[in-house]
Amino acid sequence: MSRQDGWTLTFPLLEAPYQPKHRNDQEKPMKFSVPDMSCGHCTAAIEKSLKSADPEAQIACDLDNHEVSVESGIGQEALLAAFKDAGYDATPIAA
C-alpha cells in the first residue's frame, strides 16, 4: 500500500556515544592514609561519602594499614574533601 500524500517516514539512526569510564591521569589508584579509620562503620561512612562525590569510583579500604585506595575520575582535592565530609582526615600516600 503506497502513501497518497507523498510523505516518506524515515528514522535517523540514533546511537549513544561511547562513554569511557572516567579515570584520573594516573595508571594506579590514588592511596590515602586514614589514621582514624578503625572499623566497618568507618569504612562504610568513607565509601558512602566518596561514592557521593563520584558514583563511578572504585574504593578499597584496608583496615589493618588504615589506608584507602581509590580509582576515580575526580581529582585528589575533591576526594580529600569527601573524606573530610565523612568526618575523617586523610593524607595522600606518594606512589
TORPA-4810 file (N, C-alpha, C, O; in nm, 3 decimals):
<nodes>
NODE_1_0.085_-0.116_0.000_0.000_0.000_0.000_0.090_0.123_0.000_0.177_0.137_0.086_M
NODE_2_0.071_0.211_-0.093_0.154_0.330_-0.103_0.082_0.449_-0.040_-0.040_0.454_-0.030_S
NODE_3_0.165_0.545_0.000_0.108_0.666_0.062_0.066_0.761_-0.049_0.141_0.782_-0.145_R
NODE_4_-0.050_0.819_-0.036_-0.102_0.909_-0.136_-0.050_1.052_-0.121_-0.055_1.129_-0.217_Q
NODE_5_0.001_1.090_-0.001_0.041_1.228_0.020_0.187_1.255_-0.017_0.232_1.369_-0.012_D
NODE_6_0.262_1.152_-0.054_0.399_1.170_-0.097_0.501_1.176_0.015_0.621_1.186_-0.010_G
NODE_7_0.456_1.170_0.137_0.549_1.174_0.251_0.608_1.036_0.277_0.540_0.934_0.266_W
NODE_8_0.735_1.036_0.312_0.801_0.913_0.350_0.853_0.928_0.492_0.916_1.029_0.526_T
NODE_9_0.827_0.831_0.571_0.875_0.835_0.709_1.013_0.772_0.717_1.034_0.659_0.674_L
NODE_10_1.105_0.846_0.772_1.238_0.791_0.793_1.275_0.811_0.940_1.230_0.907_1.003_T
NODE_11_1.356_0.723_0.991_1.400_0.731_1.130_1.553_0.737_1.132_1.619_0.646_1.083_F
NODE_12_1.607_0.842_1.190_1.753_0.850_1.194_1.808_0.742_1.286_1.744_0.701_1.383_P
NODE_13_1.925_0.698_1.254_1.993_0.600_1.336_2.047_0.671_1.460_2.136_0.756_1.450_L
NODE_14_1.993_0.637_1.573_2.035_0.701_1.697_2.129_0.607_1.771_2.092_0.496_1.808_L
NODE_15_2.250_0.654_1.791_2.347_0.576_1.866_2.396_0.658_1.982_2.431_0.775_1.967_E
NODE_16_2.397_0.597_2.097_2.452_0.666_2.214_2.604_0.672_2.199_2.666_0.571_2.164_A
NODE_17_2.662_0.787_2.223_2.808_0.795_2.213_2.873_0.709_2.321_2.823_0.698_2.433_P
NODE_18_2.982_0.649_2.286_3.056_0.567_2.381_3.113_0.656_2.491_3.180_0.755_2.464_Y
NODE_19_3.085_0.620_2.613_3.134_0.695_2.728_3.233_0.610_2.805_3.192_0.524_2.883_Q
NODE_20_3.364_0.631_2.785_3.459_0.552_2.861_3.451_0.588_3.009_3.417_0.701_3.044_P
NODE_21_3.484_0.492_3.094_3.483_0.518_3.236_3.589_0.622_3.268_3.704_0.611_3.225_K
NODE_22_3.549_0.722_3.344_3.641_0.828_3.378_3.748_0.776_3.472_3.719_0.703_3.567_H
NODE_23_3.869_0.813_3.446_3.981_0.776_3.531_4.065_0.900_3.553_4.061_0.995_3.474_R
NODE_24_4.140_0.899_3.661_4.234_1.008_3.682_4.352_0.987_3.588_4.357_0.886_3.517_N
NODE_25_4.443_1.078_3.585_4.556_1.070_3.493_4.657_0.962_3.532_4.743_0.926_3.452_D
NODE_26_4.647_0.912_3.652_4.741_0.811_3.699_4.694_0.674_3.654_4.574_0.649_3.641_Q
NODE_27_4.791_0.584_3.631_4.758_0.446_3.597_4.714_0.369_3.722_4.626_0.284_3.715_E
NODE_28_4.774_0.400_3.834_4.745_0.330_3.958_4.640_0.407_4.038_4.625_0.528_4.020_K
NODE_29_4.569_0.337_4.127_4.474_0.408_4.213_4.545_0.505_4.307_4.662_0.487_4.340_P
NODE_30_4.473_0.608_4.348_4.528_0.700_4.448_4.511_0.635_4.584_4.408_0.575_4.614_M
NODE_31_4.614_0.647_4.666_4.608_0.589_4.800_4.613_0.699_4.904_4.681_0.800_4.888_K
NODE_32_4.538_0.676_5.012_4.529_0.772_5.120_4.549_0.701_5.254_4.501_0.590_5.274_F
NODE_33_4.618_0.767_5.343_4.631_0.720_5.480_4.518_0.784_5.560_4.498_0.906_5.556_S
NODE_34_4.444_0.701_5.633_4.331_0.748_5.714_4.349_0.690_5.854_4.292_0.586_5.886_V
NODE_35_4.429_0.757_5.940_4.465_0.701_6.070_4.347_0.667_6.161_4.355_0.573_6.240_P
NODE_36_4.236_0.743_6.152_4.123_0.721_6.242_4.025_0.615_6.193_3.926_0.587_6.261_D
NODE_37_4.050_0.556_6.076_3.963_0.451_6.023_3.994_0.320_6.097_4.104_0.266_6.084_M
NODE_38_3.897_0.271_6.174_3.928_0.155_6.258_3.824_0.044_6.257_3.845_-0.060_6.319_S
NODE_39_3.711_0.063_6.187_3.607_-0.040_6.191_3.522_-0.036_6.064_3.543_0.049_5.976_C
NODE_40_3.429_-0.128_6.055_3.340_-0.135_5.939_3.253_-0.011_5.923_3.222_0.029_5.811_G
NODE_41_3.213_0.049_6.035_3.134_0.172_6.027_3.216_0.282_5.961_3.164_0.359_5.879_H
NODE_42_3.343_0.289_5.997_3.433_0.390_5.938_3.441_0.372_5.786_3.426_0.467_5.710_C
NODE_43_3.465_0.248_5.744_3.479_0.223_5.600_3.349_0.251_5.527_3.351_0.303_5.415_T
NODE_44_3.235_0.218_5.588_3.106_0.244_5.524_3.082_0.394_5.507_3.034_0.437_5.403_A
NODE_45_3.116_0.472_5.609_3.098_0.617_5.601_3.188_0.677_5.494_3.147_0.765_5.419_A
NODE_46_3.312_0.630_5.488_3.407_0.680_5.388_3.361_0.642_5.248_3.359_0.727_5.158_I
NODE_47_3.324_0.516_5.228_3.279_0.472_5.096_3.155_0.549_5.051_3.145_0.587_4.935_E
NODE_48_3.061_0.571_5.141_2.940_0.645_5.107_2.973_0.787_5.062_2.917_0.836_4.964_K
NODE_49_3.063_0.853_5.134_3.100_0.990_5.100_3.175_0.996_4.967_3.150_1.084_4.885_S
NODE_50_3.267_0.903_4.947_3.343_0.901_4.821_3.251_0.871_4.703_3.264_0.931_4.597_L
NODE_51_3.157_0.778_4.722_3.063_0.744_4.615_2.968_0.860_4.585_2.922_0.875_4.472_K
NODE_52_2.938_0.941_4.686_2.851_1.056_4.659_2.926_1.161_4.577_2.865_1.235_4.500_S
NODE_53_3.057_1.167_4.594_3.138_1.260_4.515_3.161_1.206_4.374_3.164_1.283_4.278_A
NODE_54_3.177_1.073_4.362_3.197_1.010_4.231_3.134_0.872_4.233_3.195_0.777_4.282_D
NODE_55_3.013_0.859_4.180_2.944_0.729_4.181_3.019_0.618_4.107_2.994_0.500_4.132_P
NODE_56_3.109_0.654_4.018_3.185_0.556_3.942_3.314_0.512_4.012_3.386_0.426_3.961_E
NODE_57_3.344_0.569_4.126_3.470_0.540_4.196_3.478_0.394_4.238_3.378_0.333_4.277_A
NODE_58_3.598_0.341_4.230_3.628_0.206_4.280_3.709_0.226_4.408_3.814_0.290_4.406_Q
NODE_59_3.661_0.173_4.520_3.719_0.200_4.651_3.755_0.070_4.719_3.678_-0.026_4.719_I
NODE_60_3.875_0.068_4.779_3.919_-0.047_4.859_3.976_0.005_4.990_4.070_0.084_4.990_A
NODE_61_3.917_-0.039_5.101_3.963_0.003_5.233_4.045_-0.108_5.298_4.004_-0.224_5.297_C
NODE_62_4.160_-0.073_5.353_4.248_-0.166_5.423_4.253_-0.123_5.570_4.330_-0.034_5.607_D
NODE_63_4.171_-0.187_5.652_4.164_-0.150_5.793_4.295_-0.175_5.867_4.333_-0.096_5.953_L
NODE_64_4.364_-0.284_5.834_4.489_-0.317_5.905_4.594_-0.208_5.891_4.665_-0.177_5.986_D
NODE_65_4.603_-0.150_5.771_4.704_-0.047_5.746_4.648_0.095_5.748_4.722_0.192_5.729_N
NODE_66_4.517_0.107_5.773_4.449_0.238_5.776_4.469_0.313_5.645_4.502_0.432_5.644_H
NODE_67_4.449_0.241_5.534_4.466_0.300_5.401_4.342_0.279_5.316_4.269_0.181_5.332_E
NODE_68_4.318_0.374_5.226_4.208_0.363_5.131_4.266_0.385_4.992_4.339_0.481_4.968_V
NODE_69_4.232_0.297_4.901_4.274_0.307_4.761_4.152_0.345_4.679_4.046_0.283_4.692_S
NODE_70_4.168_0.446_4.594_4.054_0.498_4.516_4.093_0.514_4.370_4.194_0.577_4.338_V
NODE_71_4.011_0.456_4.282_4.020_0.484_4.138_3.901_0.572_4.106_3.786_0.531_4.124_E
NODE_72_3.928_0.693_4.059_3.820_0.789_4.040_3.852_0.886_3.927_3.968_0.909_3.893_S
NODE_73_3.746_0.942_3.871_3.761_1.043_3.768_3.774_1.183_3.826_3.801_1.278_3.752_G
NODE_74_3.756_1.198_3.956_3.770_1.330_4.017_3.908_1.343_4.078_3.975_1.243_4.104_I
NODE_75_3.951_1.462_4.101_4.086_1.488_4.149_4.106_1.461_4.298_4.012_1.437_4.373_G
NODE_76_4.231_1.466_4.335_4.271_1.438_4.472_4.208_1.533_4.572_4.166_1.491_4.680_Q
NODE_77_4.200_1.661_4.537_4.142_1.760_4.629_3.995_1.731_4.657_3.948_1.743_4.770_E
NODE_78_3.922_1.692_4.553_3.780_1.659_4.571_3.764_1.534_4.657_3.672_1.525_4.738_A
NODE_79_3.855_1.437_4.640_3.850_1.317_4.723_3.882_1.350_4.869_3.818_1.298_4.960_L
NODE_80_3.981_1.437_4.890_4.015_1.477_5.027_3.896_1.548_5.093_3.871_1.530_5.212_L
NODE_81_3.823_1.628_5.015_3.703_1.694_5.068_3.596_1.591_5.105_3.525_1.609_5.204_A
NODE_82_3.584_1.484_5.025_3.486_1.379_5.055_3.524_1.305_5.183_3.437_1.271_5.263_A
NODE_83_3.654_1.281_5.204_3.698_1.220_5.330_3.659_1.310_5.447_3.608_1.263_5.549_F
NODE_84_3.682_1.440_5.431_3.650_1.538_5.536_3.500_1.540_5.563_3.458_1.548_5.678_K
NODE_85_3.420_1.532_5.457_3.274_1.529_5.473_3.229_1.406_5.551_3.128_1.410_5.622_D
NODE_86_3.304_1.296_5.539_3.272_1.174_5.613_3.320_1.182_5.757_3.285_1.098_5.839_A
NODE_87_3.400_1.285_5.789_3.448_1.303_5.925_3.587_1.248_5.950_3.626_1.226_6.065_G
NODE_88_3.663_1.226_5.843_3.797_1.168_5.856_3.902_1.255_5.788_3.879_1.310_5.681_Y
NODE_89_4.016_1.265_5.853_4.130_1.330_5.790_4.207_1.227_5.712_4.235_1.119_5.763_D
NODE_90_4.241_1.260_5.589_4.315_1.168_5.502_4.437_1.241_5.448_4.435_1.362_5.425_A
NODE_91_4.543_1.164_5.429_4.667_1.217_5.373_4.705_1.134_5.253_4.712_1.011_5.263_T
NODE_92_4.730_1.196_5.138_4.772_1.119_5.020_4.904_1.044_5.046_4.994_1.097_5.111_P
NODE_93_4.912_0.924_4.996_5.034_0.846_5.006_5.102_0.853_4.870_5.042_0.819_4.768_I
NODE_94_5.227_0.895_4.869_5.302_0.905_4.742_5.323_0.766_4.684_5.353_0.671_4.757_A
NODE_95_5.307_0.757_4.554_5.323_0.627_4.487_5.467_0.590_4.469_5.498_0.484_4.415_A
</nodes>
